[in-house]
Amino acid sequence: MIAALRNRTGGALLALVLAAGLSVISAPPAPAAAAAYERCPDRYSCYFSGADGTGDMWLAPNPGCFDLGHWNPPFNDRISSVFNRGGHEVHMYDWTGSYWKWVADVQIGEQWSVGGGDPRNDVIDAVCVGRTP
Ligand SMILES: [Ca+2]
């Protein structure tokens, strides 16, 4: 009797999981911007050359500070949007020629995007994940 109840409960759970799966499949297509941000793998912070997760993508490989002008290919002066799927706050800076000027922070789980006319667009030279310079 107990085994039968367990089977019945398990069957009900399976039916719920299948129903949930079907509802996801039948949902309308996600907006293009969400699809673009979704390229970012879980547990990473991702940086995009276009607004709203479009264009080229750079991933921070681990916590720490990264001078984007020293990457191959360089990614400095290119960032227009960010999706922070990692476990640390992100801090972003512009090199003025004499000091690292803070531009913006991106909290865990947040997205950040600026358009062409924004002074923070295409100026970021360094990213610090989970620390400051
Ligand atoms: Ca810059």
Residues whose N, C-alpha, C, O or C-beta is under 5 A from the ligand:
A	BS01	CA	D77 D94 W95 V123 I124 D125
